[in-house]
Amino acid sequence: MHVKAENEKGKGGATVAGEGDIVDWKRMFNIAETVGGIEWHVVEREDCRQGSNLMEACAECFENLKKTGKV
């Protein structure tokens, strides 16, 4: 399953995993695991926010996923 977070409904714009206003992350994880049988979640960072580096972007993803209970 491939999920891509976006901001501003209908306007696109990739964002950090665990953020955005289109994906309900907790609900998506619950359905993926209980209905879809998903056991592993892999985060792919395609780019960084302006002014941040790759490690900072990864840290943002990690902190957001901790809020969903996945880390």
Distance bins in CASP14 RR format, pairs under 12 A and 6 or more apart:
PFRMAT RR
TARGET T0000
AUTHOR 0000-0000-0000
RMODE 2
METHOD distances of the structure
MODEL  1
1 23 0 0 0 0 0 1 0 0 0 0 0
1 28 0 0 0 0 1 0 0 0 0 0 0
1 29 0 0 0 0 0 1 0 0 0 0 0
1 31 0 0 0 0 1 0 0 0 0 0 0
1 32 1 0 1 0 0 0 0 0 0 0 0
1 33 0 0 0 0 0 1 0 0 0 0 0
1 35 0 0 0 0 0 1 0 0 0 0 0
1 36 1 0 0 1 0 0 0 0 0 0 0
1 37 0 0 0 0 1 0 0 0 0 0 0
1 38 1 0 0 1 0 0 0 0 0 0 0
1 39 0 0 0 0 0 1 0 0 0 0 0
1 40 0 0 0 0 0 1 0 0 0 0 0
1 41 0 0 0 0 1 0 0 0 0 0 0
1 42 0 0 0 0 0 1 0 0 0 0 0
2 17 0 0 0 0 0 1 0 0 0 0 0
2 23 0 0 0 0 0 1 0 0 0 0 0
2 28 0 0 0 0 0 1 0 0 0 0 0
2 32 0 0 0 0 0 1 0 0 0 0 0
2 38 0 0 0 0 0 1 0 0 0 0 0
2 41 0 0 0 0 0 1 0 0 0 0 0
2 42 0 0 0 0 1 0 0 0 0 0 0
2 43 0 0 0 0 0 1 0 0 0 0 0
2 44 0 0 0 0 1 0 0 0 0 0 0
2 46 0 0 0 0 0 1 0 0 0 0 0
3 14 0 0 0 0 0 1 0 0 0 0 0
3 15 0 0 0 0 0 1 0 0 0 0 0
3 17 0 0 0 0 1 0 0 0 0 0 0
3 18 0 0 0 0 1 0 0 0 0 0 0
3 20 0 0 0 0 0 1 0 0 0 0 0
3 22 0 0 0 0 1 0 0 0 0 0 0
3 23 1 0 0 1 0 0 0 0 0 0 0
3 24 0 0 0 0 0 1 0 0 0 0 0
3 25 0 0 0 0 1 0 0 0 0 0 0
3 27 0 0 0 0 0 1 0 0 0 0 0
3 28 1 0 0 1 0 0 0 0 0 0 0
3 29 0 0 0 0 1 0 0 0 0 0 0
3 31 0 0 0 0 0 1 0 0 0 0 0
3 32 0 0 0 0 1 0 0 0 0 0 0
3 38 0 0 0 0 0 1 0 0 0 0 0
3 41 0 0 0 0 1 0 0 0 0 0 0
3 42 0 0 0 0 0 1 0 0 0 0 0
3 43 0 0 0 0 1 0 0 0 0 0 0
3 44 0 0 0 0 0 1 0 0 0 0 0
4 12 0 0 0 0 1 0 0 0 0 0 0
4 13 0 0 0 0 1 0 0 0 0 0 0
4 14 1 0 0 1 0 0 0 0 0 0 0
4 15 0 0 0 0 1 0 0 0 0 0 0
4 16 0 0 0 0 0 1 0 0 0 0 0
4 17 0 0 0 0 1 0 0 0 0 0 0
4 18 0 0 0 0 0 1 0 0 0 0 0
4 19 0 0 0 0 0 1 0 0 0 0 0
4 20 0 0 0 0 0 1 0 0 0 0 0
4 22 0 0 0 0 1 0 0 0 0 0 0
4 23 0 0 0 0 1 0 0 0 0 0 0
4 28 0 0 0 0 0 1 0 0 0 0 0
4 43 0 0 0 0 0 1 0 0 0 0 0
4 44 0 0 0 0 1 0 0 0 0 0 0
4 45 0 0 0 0 0 1 0 0 0 0 0
4 46 0 0 0 0 1 0 0 0 0 0 0
4 47 0 0 0 0 0 1 0 0 0 0 0
5 12 0 0 0 0 1 0 0 0 0 0 0
5 13 0 0 0 0 1 0 0 0 0 0 0
5 14 1 0 0 1 0 0 0 0 0 0 0
5 15 1 0 1 0 0 0 0 0 0 0 0
5 16 1 0 0 1 0 0 0 0 0 0 0
5 17 1 0 1 0 0 0 0 0 0 0 0
5 18 1 0 0 1 0 0 0 0 0 0 0
5 19 1 0 0 1 0 0 0 0 0 0 0
5 20 1 0 1 0 0 0 0 0 0 0 0
5 21 0 0 0 0 1 0 0 0 0 0 0
5 22 1 0 0 1 0 0 0 0 0 0 0
5 23 1 0 1 0 0 0 0 0 0 0 0
5 24 0 0 0 0 0 1 0 0 0 0 0
5 25 0 0 0 0 1 0 0 0 0 0 0
5 28 0 0 0 0 1 0 0 0 0 0 0
5 43 0 0 0 0 0 1 0 0 0 0 0
5 44 0 0 0 0 0 1 0 0 0 0 0
5 45 0 0 0 0 0 1 0 0 0 0 0
5 46 0 0 0 0 0 1 0 0 0 0 0
5 60 0 0 0 0 0 1 0 0 0 0 0
5 61 0 0 0 0 1 0 0 0 0 0 0
5 64 0 0 0 0 1 0 0 0 0 0 0
5 65 0 0 0 0 0 1 0 0 0 0 0
5 68 0 0 0 0 0 1 0 0 0 0 0
6 12 1 0 1 0 0 0 0 0 0 0 0
6 13 1 0 1 0 0 0 0 0 0 0 0
6 14 1 0 0 1 0 0 0 0 0 0 0
6 15 1 0 0 1 0 0 0 0 0 0 0
6 16 0 0 0 0 0 1 0 0 0 0 0
6 17 0 0 0 0 0 1 0 0 0 0 0
6 18 0 0 0 0 0 1 0 0 0 0 0
6 19 0 0 0 0 1 0 0 0 0 0 0
6 20 1 0 0 1 0 0 0 0 0 0 0
6 21 1 0 0 1 0 0 0 0 0 0 0
6 22 1 0 1 0 0 0 0 0 0 0 0
6 23 1 0 0 1 0 0 0 0 0 0 0
7 13 1 0 1 0 0 0 0 0 0 0 0
7 14 0 0 0 0 1 0 0 0 0 0 0
7 15 1 0 1 0 0 0 0 0 0 0 0
7 16 0 0 0 0 1 0 0 0 0 0 0
7 18 0 0 0 0 0 1 0 0 0 0 0
7 19 1 0 0 1 0 0 0 0 0 0 0
7 20 1 0 1 0 0 0 0 0 0 0 0
7 21 1 0 0 1 0 0 0 0 0 0 0
7 22 1 0 0 1 0 0 0 0 0 0 0
7 23 0 0 0 0 0 1 0 0 0 0 0
7 49 0 0 0 0 0 1 0 0 0 0 0
8 14 0 0 0 0 0 1 0 0 0 0 0
8 15 0 0 0 0 1 0 0 0 0 0 0
8 19 0 0 0 0 0 1 0 0 0 0 0
8 20 0 0 0 0 1 0 0 0 0 0 0
8 21 1 0 0 1 0 0 0 0 0 0 0
8 22 0 0 0 0 1 0 0 0 0 0 0
9 20 0 0 0 0 1 0 0 0 0 0 0
9 21 1 0 1 0 0 0 0 0 0 0 0
9 22 1 0 1 0 0 0 0 0 0 0 0
9 23 0 0 0 0 0 1 0 0 0 0 0
10 20 0 0 0 0 0 1 0 0 0 0 0
10 21 0 0 0 0 1 0 0 0 0 0 0
10 22 0 0 0 0 1 0 0 0 0 0 0
11 20 0 0 0 0 0 1 0 0 0 0 0
11 21 0 0 0 0 1 0 0 0 0 0 0
11 22 0 0 0 0 1 0 0 0 0 0 0
12 20 0 0 0 0 0 1 0 0 0 0 0
12 21 0 0 0 0 0 1 0 0 0 0 0
12 22 0 0 0 0 1 0 0 0 0 0 0
13 19 0 0 0 0 0 1 0 0 0 0 0
13 20 0 0 0 0 1 0 0 0 0 0 0
13 21 0 0 0 0 0 1 0 0 0 0 0
13 22 0 0 0 0 1 0 0 0 0 0 0
13 46 0 0 0 0 0 1 0 0 0 0 0
13 47 0 0 0 0 0 1 0 0 0 0 0
13 49 0 0 0 0 0 1 0 0 0 0 0
14 20 0 0 0 0 1 0 0 0 0 0 0
14 22 0 0 0 0 0 1 0 0 0 0 0
14 23 0 0 0 0 0 1 0 0 0 0 0
14 44 0 0 0 0 0 1 0 0 0 0 0
14 45 0 0 0 0 1 0 0 0 0 0 0
14 46 1 0 0 1 0 0 0 0 0 0 0
14 47 1 0 0 1 0 0 0 0 0 0 0
14 48 0 0 0 0 0 1 0 0 0 0 0
14 49 0 0 0 0 0 1 0 0 0 0 0
14 57 0 0 0 0 0 1 0 0 0 0 0
15 21 0 0 0 0 1 0 0 0 0 0 0
15 22 0 0 0 0 1 0 0 0 0 0 0
15 23 0 0 0 0 1 0 0 0 0 0 0
15 25 0 0 0 0 0 1 0 0 0 0 0
15 45 0 0 0 0 0 1 0 0 0 0 0
15 46 0 0 0 0 0 1 0 0 0 0 0
15 47 0 0 0 0 0 1 0 0 0 0 0
15 48 0 0 0 0 0 1 0 0 0 0 0
15 49 0 0 0 0 1 0 0 0 0 0 0
15 57 0 0 0 0 0 1 0 0 0 0 0
15 60 0 0 0 0 1 0 0 0 0 0 0
15 61 0 0 0 0 0 1 0 0 0 0 0
15 64 0 0 0 0 1 0 0 0 0 0 0
16 23 0 0 0 0 0 1 0 0 0 0 0
16 25 0 0 0 0 0 1 0 0 0 0 0
16 43 0 0 0 0 1 0 0 0 0 0 0
16 44 0 0 0 0 0 1 0 0 0 0 0
16 45 1 0 0 1 0 0 0 0 0 0 0
16 46 0 0 0 0 0 1 0 0 0 0 0
16 47 0 0 0 0 0 1 0 0 0 0 0
16 48 0 0 0 0 1 0 0 0 0 0 0
16 49 1 0 0 1 0 0 0 0 0 0 0
16 52 0 0 0 0 1 0 0 0 0 0 0
16 56 0 0 0 0 0 1 0 0 0 0 0
16 57 1 0 0 1 0 0 0 0 0 0 0
16 58 0 0 0 0 1 0 0 0 0 0 0
16 59 0 0 0 0 1 0 0 0 0 0 0
16 60 1 0 1 0 0 0 0 0 0 0 0
16 61 1 0 1 0 0 0 0 0 0 0 0
16 62 0 0 0 0 1 0 0 0 0 0 0
16 63 0 0 0 0 1 0 0 0 0 0 0
16 64 1 0 0 1 0 0 0 0 0 0 0
16 65 0 0 0 0 1 0 0 0 0 0 0
16 67 0 0 0 0 0 1 0 0 0 0 0
17 23 0 0 0 0 1 0 0 0 0 0 0
17 25 1 0 0 1 0 0 0 0 0 0 0
17 28 0 0 0 0 0 1 0 0 0 0 0
17 29 0 0 0 0 0 1 0 0 0 0 0
17 41 0 0 0 0 1 0 0 0 0 0 0
17 42 0 0 0 0 1 0 0 0 0 0 0
17 43 1 0 1 0 0 0 0 0 0 0 0
17 44 0 0 0 0 1 0 0 0 0 0 0
17 45 1 0 0 1 0 0 0 0 0 0 0
17 46 0 0 0 0 0 1 0 0 0 0 0
17 57 0 0 0 0 1 0 0 0 0 0 0
17 58 0 0 0 0 1 0 0 0 0 0 0
17 59 0 0 0 0 0 1 0 0 0 0 0
17 60 0 0 0 0 1 0 0 0 0 0 0
17 61 1 0 1 0 0 0 0 0 0 0 0
17 62 0 0 0 0 1 0 0 0 0 0 0
17 63 0 0 0 0 0 1 0 0 0 0 0
17 64 1 0 1 0 0 0 0 0 0 0 0
17 65 1 0 0 1 0 0 0 0 0 0 0
17 66 0 0 0 0 0 1 0 0 0 0 0
17 67 0 0 0 0 0 1 0 0 0 0 0
17 68 0 0 0 0 1 0 0 0 0 0 0
17 70 0 0 0 0 1 0 0 0 0 0 0
17 71 0 0 0 0 0 1 0 0 0 0 0
18 24 0 0 0 0 0 1 0 0 0 0 0
18 25 1 0 1 0 0 0 0 0 0 0 0
18 26 0 0 0 0 1 0 0 0 0 0 0
18 28 0 0 0 0 1 0 0 0 0 0 0
18 29 0 0 0 0 1 0 0 0 0 0 0
18 41 0 0 0 0 0 1 0 0 0 0 0
18 43 0 0 0 0 1 0 0 0 0 0 0
18 45 0 0 0 0 0 1 0 0 0 0 0
18 60 0 0 0 0 1 0 0 0 0 0 0
18 61 1 0 0 1 0 0 0 0 0 0 0
18 62 0 0 0 0 0 1 0 0 0 0 0
18 63 0 0 0 0 1 0 0 0 0 0 0
18 64 1 1 0 0 0 0 0 0 0 0 0
18 65 1 0 0 1 0 0 0 0 0 0 0
18 66 0 0 0 0 1 0 0 0 0 0 0
18 67 1 0 0 1 0 0 0 0 0 0 0
18 68 1 0 0 1 0 0 0 0 0 0 0
18 69 0 0 0 0 0 1 0 0 0 0 0
18 70 0 0 0 0 1 0 0 0 0 0 0
18 71 0 0 0 0 0 1 0 0 0 0 0
19 25 0 0 0 0 1 0 0 0 0 0 0
19 43 0 0 0 0 0 1 0 0 0 0 0
19 49 0 0 0 0 0 1 0 0 0 0 0
19 57 0 0 0 0 0 1 0 0 0 0 0
19 60 0 0 0 0 1 0 0 0 0 0 0
19 61 0 0 0 0 1 0 0 0 0 0 0
19 63 0 0 0 0 0 1 0 0 0 0 0
19 64 1 0 1 0 0 0 0 0 0 0 0
19 65 0 0 0 0 0 1 0 0 0 0 0
19 67 0 0 0 0 1 0 0 0 0 0 0
19 68 0 0 0 0 0 1 0 0 0 0 0
20 28 0 0 0 0 0 1 0 0 0 0 0
20 64 0 0 0 0 1 0 0 0 0 0 0
22 28 0 0 0 0 0 1 0 0 0 0 0
23 29 0 0 0 0 1 0 0 0 0 0 0
23 31 0 0 0 0 0 1 0 0 0 0 0
23 32 0 0 0 0 0 1 0 0 0 0 0
23 64 0 0 0 0 0 1 0 0 0 0 0
23 68 0 0 0 0 0 1 0 0 0 0 0
24 30 0 0 0 0 1 0 0 0 0 0 0
24 31 0 0 0 0 1 0 0 0 0 0 0
24 32 0 0 0 0 0 1 0 0 0 0 0
24 68 0 0 0 0 0 1 0 0 0 0 0
25 31 0 0 0 0 0 1 0 0 0 0 0
25 32 0 0 0 0 0 1 0 0 0 0 0
25 41 0 0 0 0 0 1 0 0 0 0 0
25 43 0 0 0 0 0 1 0 0 0 0 0
25 61 0 0 0 0 0 1 0 0 0 0 0
25 64 1 0 0 1 0 0 0 0 0 0 0
25 65 0 0 0 0 1 0 0 0 0 0 0
25 66 0 0 0 0 0 1 0 0 0 0 0
25 67 0 0 0 0 1 0 0 0 0 0 0
25 68 1 0 1 0 0 0 0 0 0 0 0
25 69 0 0 0 0 1 0 0 0 0 0 0
25 70 0 0 0 0 1 0 0 0 0 0 0
26 32 0 0 0 0 0 1 0 0 0 0 0
26 33 0 0 0 0 0 1 0 0 0 0 0
26 64 0 0 0 0 0 1 0 0 0 0 0
26 65 0 0 0 0 0 1 0 0 0 0 0
26 67 0 0 0 0 1 0 0 0 0 0 0
26 68 1 0 1 0 0 0 0 0 0 0 0
26 69 0 0 0 0 1 0 0 0 0 0 0
26 70 0 0 0 0 1 0 0 0 0 0 0
27 33 0 0 0 0 0 1 0 0 0 0 0
27 34 0 0 0 0 0 1 0 0 0 0 0
27 35 0 0 0 0 0 1 0 0 0 0 0
27 68 0 0 0 0 1 0 0 0 0 0 0
28 34 0 0 0 0 0 1 0 0 0 0 0
28 35 0 0 0 0 0 1 0 0 0 0 0
28 36 0 0 0 0 0 1 0 0 0 0 0
28 38 0 0 0 0 1 0 0 0 0 0 0
28 41 0 0 0 0 0 1 0 0 0 0 0
28 65 0 0 0 0 0 1 0 0 0 0 0
28 68 0 0 0 0 1 0 0 0 0 0 0
28 70 0 0 0 0 0 1 0 0 0 0 0
29 35 0 0 0 0 0 1 0 0 0 0 0
29 36 0 0 0 0 0 1 0 0 0 0 0
29 37 0 0 0 0 0 1 0 0 0 0 0
29 38 0 0 0 0 1 0 0 0 0 0 0
29 39 0 0 0 0 0 1 0 0 0 0 0
29 40 0 0 0 0 0 1 0 0 0 0 0
29 41 1 0 0 1 0 0 0 0 0 0 0
29 64 0 0 0 0 0 1 0 0 0 0 0
29 65 0 0 0 0 1 0 0 0 0 0 0
29 67 0 0 0 0 0 1 0 0 0 0 0
29 68 1 0 0 1 0 0 0 0 0 0 0
29 69 0 0 0 0 1 0 0 0 0 0 0
29 70 1 0 0 1 0 0 0 0 0 0 0
29 71 0 0 0 0 0 1 0 0 0 0 0
30 36 0 0 0 0 0 1 0 0 0 0 0
30 37 0 0 0 0 0 1 0 0 0 0 0
30 38 0 0 0 0 0 1 0 0 0 0 0
30 68 0 0 0 0 1 0 0 0 0 0 0
30 69 0 0 0 0 0 1 0 0 0 0 0
30 70 0 0 0 0 0 1 0 0 0 0 0
31 37 0 0 0 0 1 0 0 0 0 0 0
31 38 0 0 0 0 1 0 0 0 0 0 0
32 38 1 0 1 0 0 0 0 0 0 0 0
32 39 0 0 0 0 1 0 0 0 0 0 0
32 40 0 0 0 0 0 1 0 0 0 0 0
32 41 0 0 0 0 1 0 0 0 0 0 0
32 68 0 0 0 0 0 1 0 0 0 0 0
32 70 0 0 0 0 0 1 0 0 0 0 0
33 39 1 0 0 1 0 0 0 0 0 0 0
33 40 0 0 0 0 0 1 0 0 0 0 0
33 41 0 0 0 0 1 0 0 0 0 0 0
33 68 0 0 0 0 0 1 0 0 0 0 0
33 69 0 0 0 0 0 1 0 0 0 0 0
33 70 0 0 0 0 1 0 0 0 0 0 0
38 70 0 0 0 0 0 1 0 0 0 0 0
39 70 0 0 0 0 0 1 0 0 0 0 0
40 70 0 0 0 0 0 1 0 0 0 0 0
41 61 0 0 0 0 0 1 0 0 0 0 0
41 62 0 0 0 0 0 1 0 0 0 0 0
41 65 1 0 0 1 0 0 0 0 0 0 0
41 68 0 0 0 0 1 0 0 0 0 0 0
41 69 0 0 0 0 0 1 0 0 0 0 0
41 70 1 0 1 0 0 0 0 0 0 0 0
41 71 0 0 0 0 1 0 0 0 0 0 0
42 61 0 0 0 0 0 1 0 0 0 0 0
42 65 0 0 0 0 0 1 0 0 0 0 0
42 70 0 0 0 0 0 1 0 0 0 0 0
43 57 0 0 0 0 1 0 0 0 0 0 0
43 58 1 0 0 1 0 0 0 0 0 0 0
43 59 0 0 0 0 0 1 0 0 0 0 0
43 60 0 0 0 0 0 1 0 0 0 0 0
43 61 1 0 1 0 0 0 0 0 0 0 0
43 62 0 0 0 0 1 0 0 0 0 0 0
43 63 0 0 0 0 0 1 0 0 0 0 0
43 64 0 0 0 0 1 0 0 0 0 0 0
43 65 1 0 0 1 0 0 0 0 0 0 0
43 68 0 0 0 0 0 1 0 0 0 0 0
43 70 0 0 0 0 1 0 0 0 0 0 0
43 71 0 0 0 0 1 0 0 0 0 0 0
44 54 0 0 0 0 0 1 0 0 0 0 0
44 57 0 0 0 0 0 1 0 0 0 0 0
44 58 0 0 0 0 0 1 0 0 0 0 0
44 61 0 0 0 0 1 0 0 0 0 0 0
45 52 0 0 0 0 0 1 0 0 0 0 0
45 53 0 0 0 0 0 1 0 0 0 0 0
45 54 1 0 0 1 0 0 0 0 0 0 0
45 55 0 0 0 0 1 0 0 0 0 0 0
45 56 0 0 0 0 0 1 0 0 0 0 0
45 57 1 0 1 0 0 0 0 0 0 0 0
45 58 1 0 0 1 0 0 0 0 0 0 0
45 59 0 0 0 0 0 1 0 0 0 0 0
45 60 0 0 0 0 1 0 0 0 0 0 0
45 61 1 0 0 1 0 0 0 0 0 0 0
45 62 0 0 0 0 0 1 0 0 0 0 0
45 64 0 0 0 0 0 1 0 0 0 0 0
46 54 0 0 0 0 0 1 0 0 0 0 0
46 57 0 0 0 0 1 0 0 0 0 0 0
46 58 0 0 0 0 0 1 0 0 0 0 0
46 61 0 0 0 0 0 1 0 0 0 0 0
47 53 0 0 0 0 0 1 0 0 0 0 0
47 54 0 0 0 0 1 0 0 0 0 0 0
47 57 1 0 0 1 0 0 0 0 0 0 0
48 54 1 0 1 0 0 0 0 0 0 0 0
48 55 0 0 0 0 1 0 0 0 0 0 0
48 56 1 0 0 1 0 0 0 0 0 0 0
48 57 1 0 1 0 0 0 0 0 0 0 0
48 58 0 0 0 0 1 0 0 0 0 0 0
48 59 0 0 0 0 0 1 0 0 0 0 0
48 60 0 0 0 0 1 0 0 0 0 0 0
48 61 0 0 0 0 0 1 0 0 0 0 0
49 56 1 0 0 1 0 0 0 0 0 0 0
49 57 1 0 0 1 0 0 0 0 0 0 0
49 58 0 0 0 0 0 1 0 0 0 0 0
49 59 0 0 0 0 0 1 0 0 0 0 0
49 60 1 0 0 1 0 0 0 0 0 0 0
49 61 0 0 0 0 0 1 0 0 0 0 0
50 56 0 0 0 0 0 1 0 0 0 0 0
50 57 0 0 0 0 0 1 0 0 0 0 0
51 57 0 0 0 0 1 0 0 0 0 0 0
52 58 0 0 0 0 1 0 0 0 0 0 0
52 59 0 0 0 0 1 0 0 0 0 0 0
52 60 1 0 0 1 0 0 0 0 0 0 0
52 61 0 0 0 0 0 1 0 0 0 0 0
53 59 0 0 0 0 1 0 0 0 0 0 0
53 60 0 0 0 0 0 1 0 0 0 0 0
54 60 0 0 0 0 0 1 0 0 0 0 0
54 61 0 0 0 0 0 1 0 0 0 0 0
55 61 0 0 0 0 0 1 0 0 0 0 0
55 62 0 0 0 0 0 1 0 0 0 0 0
56 62 0 0 0 0 0 1 0 0 0 0 0
56 63 0 0 0 0 0 1 0 0 0 0 0
57 63 0 0 0 0 0 1 0 0 0 0 0
57 64 0 0 0 0 0 1 0 0 0 0 0
58 64 0 0 0 0 0 1 0 0 0 0 0
58 65 0 0 0 0 0 1 0 0 0 0 0
58 71 0 0 0 0 0 1 0 0 0 0 0
59 65 0 0 0 0 0 1 0 0 0 0 0
59 66 0 0 0 0 0 1 0 0 0 0 0
59 71 0 0 0 0 0 1 0 0 0 0 0
60 66 0 0 0 0 0 1 0 0 0 0 0
60 67 0 0 0 0 0 1 0 0 0 0 0
61 67 0 0 0 0 0 1 0 0 0 0 0
61 68 0 0 0 0 0 1 0 0 0 0 0
61 70 0 0 0 0 0 1 0 0 0 0 0
61 71 0 0 0 0 1 0 0 0 0 0 0
62 68 0 0 0 0 0 1 0 0 0 0 0
62 69 0 0 0 0 0 1 0 0 0 0 0
62 70 0 0 0 0 1 0 0 0 0 0 0
62 71 1 0 0 1 0 0 0 0 0 0 0
63 69 0 0 0 0 0 1 0 0 0 0 0
63 70 0 0 0 0 0 1 0 0 0 0 0
63 71 0 0 0 0 1 0 0 0 0 0 0
64 70 0 0 0 0 1 0 0 0 0 0 0
64 71 0 0 0 0 1 0 0 0 0 0 0
65 71 1 0 1 0 0 0 0 0 0 0 0
END
